[in-house]
Amino acid sequence: MIYFTFDPRPDLKEDVVKSFPNEEFVFSRTVDDADLARAEIIVTYGEDLTAAHIETAENLQWIMVASAGIEKMPNAAIAARGIPVTNVRGIHKVPMAESVLMHILAYYHSLPQIYHYETKHEWKRNLKQRELFGSTALILGPGAIGGEIGRLLKGFHVTTIGCNRSGRDAAYMDRMVSFADLTSALPEADIVISVLPDTAATKHLMTAAHFEAMKESALFLNFGRGSLVETSVLTDALVSKQIAAAVCDVFETEPLPDDSPLWDLPNMTVSPHVSSHSSRYLERSFAIFKPNLVKWRNGEQAQLENFVDLTLGY
């Protein structure tokens, strides 16, 4: 039995049931122990399973996570049973890359100020407008999402520097640096963008020293996970004008507390973790799940797309 711990929209349910007429599908809005005990495959968003659930799911053979992040999964319990996990890595790249580019262009061309003056019926032309042309962007996490951001930025003639744990080459990056060399690369960047996941290697990776190394005119964007930087470090960097501005879609604590100073900083844009939202989210998720299910039933388990390494967290 294939157990969905969420209830997708009707057309997607009908399609997957029709595509696999010999499978038993159960779609639910809650995690039911009786269904868990029968499930061979679980499809989940990754936030509703506990170690106790994994123990109950005695027939479980494969977990498909309809998300890229797995930090809220009971990874130790899953790894102890040797249950393979796959995710939908890559499906966020279009909406997230568009969102990042939108915020960069809005900042460079003063759209918030234009909208503000419009509401006041004021004709103001003394706005600071800049071009992206010829600037340099440093992208932390140049995987599927970071690579798509890099591809779009290349269309604006932006030089791209990628940064990952090893410094290995990545698509649409003019050059690469490792996490260890991040500090030396930051002074070159006009824009610093993070789309890193939440792992042991990325937790509080960005420190006060990194913000001190950045240009005072730099724009910082965090669209990966809020654990990248301590809230106090980010706040201090903005208050002290170590950097010009920040746009964050993710935070250490979510929702961002209503008494957080970040809400009121003039050089801070708070986005409520919506950059990956898209009407095509589940459509793209099912486009990964269905071929994987065919491989699973054909005995080609080792060929599944998007295996997750639970020890690394991605």
Residue pairs with C-beta under 8 A, 6 or more apart in sequence:
1 24
1 25
1 26
1 35
1 38
1 39
1 40
1 41
2 23
2 24
2 25
2 26
2 39
2 40
2 41
2 42
2 43
2 293
3 26
3 28
3 35
3 36
3 38
3 39
3 41
3 42
3 43
4 25
4 26
4 27
4 28
4 42
4 43
4 44
5 28
5 30
5 31
5 42
5 43
5 44
5 45
5 48
5 49
6 27
6 28
6 29
6 43
6 44
6 45
6 66
7 13
7 27
7 28
7 29
8 27
8 282
8 286
9 282
12 282
12 283
12 286
13 25
13 27
15 286
16 25
16 286
16 289
16 290
17 23
17 25
19 290
20 290
20 293
23 293
26 35
26 39
28 35
31 48
31 49
31 53
33 53
33 56
36 42
36 53
36 56
36 57
36 60
37 56
37 57
37 58
37 59
38 59
39 57
39 59
39 60
40 59
40 60
40 61
40 62
41 60
41 61
41 62
41 63
41 64
41 293
41 296
42 49
42 57
42 60
42 62
42 63
42 64
43 64
43 66
43 289
44 63
44 64
44 65
44 66
45 65
45 66
45 67
46 65
46 66
46 67
46 69
46 70
46 72
46 73
46 87
47 67
47 72
49 63
49 73
49 74
50 74
51 74
51 76
51 77
53 74
54 60
54 74
54 77
54 78
54 81
54 83
55 77
60 81
60 83
61 83
61 84
62 83
62 84
62 85
62 86
62 296
62 301
62 304
63 73
63 78
63 83
63 84
63 85
63 86
64 85
64 86
64 87
64 289
64 292
65 73
65 85
65 86
65 87
65 88
65 308
66 87
66 88
66 282
66 285
66 289
67 87
67 88
68 87
68 88
68 89
68 90
68 91
68 92
68 197
68 314
69 197
69 198
69 225
70 85
70 87
70 308
70 310
70 313
70 314
71 197
71 198
71 199
71 225
71 313
73 85
75 310
75 313
78 85
78 310
79 310
79 311
84 301
84 304
84 307
85 307
85 308
85 310
86 288
86 292
86 304
86 305
86 306
86 307
86 308
87 306
87 308
88 284
88 285
88 288
88 289
88 306
89 143
89 144
89 306
89 314
90 144
90 145
90 306
91 281
91 284
91 285
91 288
92 144
92 145
92 275
92 276
93 144
93 145
93 147
93 148
94 148
94 278
94 280
95 275
95 276
95 277
95 278
95 281
96 145
96 148
96 149
96 195
96 223
96 275
96 276
97 145
97 148
97 149
97 151
97 152
98 152
99 223
99 249
99 271
99 274
99 275
100 149
100 193
100 195
100 221
100 223
100 275
101 149
101 152
101 153
103 221
103 247
103 269
103 271
104 132
104 191
104 219
104 221
105 111
105 132
106 112
107 219
107 245
107 247
107 269
108 129
108 130
108 131
108 132
109 129
109 130
110 127
110 128
110 129
112 269
113 124
113 127
114 127
117 123
117 124
132 153
132 156
132 157
132 158
133 156
133 157
133 158
134 157
134 158
134 159
135 158
135 159
135 190
135 191
136 158
136 159
136 160
136 161
136 188
136 189
136 190
136 191
137 149
137 150
137 153
137 158
137 159
137 160
137 161
137 189
137 190
137 191
137 192
137 193
138 160
138 161
138 162
138 163
138 185
138 186
138 188
138 189
138 191
138 192
138 193
139 146
139 149
139 150
139 160
139 161
139 162
139 163
139 173
139 193
139 194
139 195
140 146
140 163
140 164
140 182
140 192
140 193
140 194
140 195
140 196
140 205
140 224
140 228
141 163
141 164
141 194
141 195
141 196
141 197
141 224
142 150
142 160
142 162
142 163
142 164
142 170
142 171
142 172
142 173
142 176
143 164
143 170
143 195
145 195
145 223
146 162
146 170
146 193
146 195
147 170
147 171
147 172
147 173
148 172
149 193
149 195
150 160
150 162
150 170
150 171
150 172
150 173
151 171
151 172
153 160
153 172
154 160
154 172
158 191
159 174
160 172
160 173
160 174
161 173
161 174
161 175
161 176
161 177
161 185
161 188
161 189
162 170
162 173
162 175
162 176
162 177
163 176
163 177
163 178
163 179
163 181
163 182
163 185
164 170
164 176
164 178
164 179
165 178
165 179
165 201
166 178
167 176
167 177
167 178
167 180
167 181
168 176
169 176
170 176
177 184
177 185
179 201
179 205
182 205
182 210
183 209
183 210
183 213
186 192
186 210
186 213
186 214
187 213
187 214
187 215
189 214
189 215
189 218
190 215
190 217
190 218
190 219
191 218
191 219
191 220
191 221
192 214
192 218
192 219
192 220
192 221
193 221
193 223
194 206
194 221
194 222
194 223
194 224
194 228
195 223
195 224
196 202
196 205
196 224
196 225
196 228
197 224
197 225
197 313
197 314
198 224
198 225
198 227
198 313
199 312
199 313
199 314
200 313
201 312
202 224
202 225
202 227
202 228
203 227
203 228
204 227
204 228
204 229
204 230
205 228
205 229
206 228
206 229
206 233
207 229
207 233
208 233
208 236
208 237
211 220
211 233
211 234
211 236
211 237
211 242
211 243
212 242
214 220
214 242
214 243
215 243
215 244
216 241
216 242
216 243
216 244
217 244
218 243
218 244
219 243
219 244
219 245
219 246
219 247
220 234
220 237
220 243
220 245
220 246
220 247
221 246
221 247
221 248
221 249
222 228
222 229
222 246
222 247
222 248
222 249
222 250
223 248
223 249
223 250
223 275
224 250
225 250
226 248
226 250
226 251
226 252
226 253
226 254
227 252
228 250
230 252
231 251
231 252
231 253
231 260
231 262
234 246
234 248
234 262
235 261
235 262
235 265
236 242
237 243
237 246
238 245
238 246
238 262
238 265
238 267
238 268
239 261
239 265
241 267
244 267
245 267
245 268
245 269
246 267
246 268
246 269
247 268
247 269
247 271
248 262
248 268
248 269
248 270
248 271
249 271
249 272
249 273
249 274
249 275
250 273
251 260
251 262
251 273
254 273
255 272
256 262
256 263
256 270
256 272
262 268
262 270
263 270
278 284
288 305
288 306
291 305
292 304
292 305
292 306
295 301
295 303
295 304
296 304
308 314
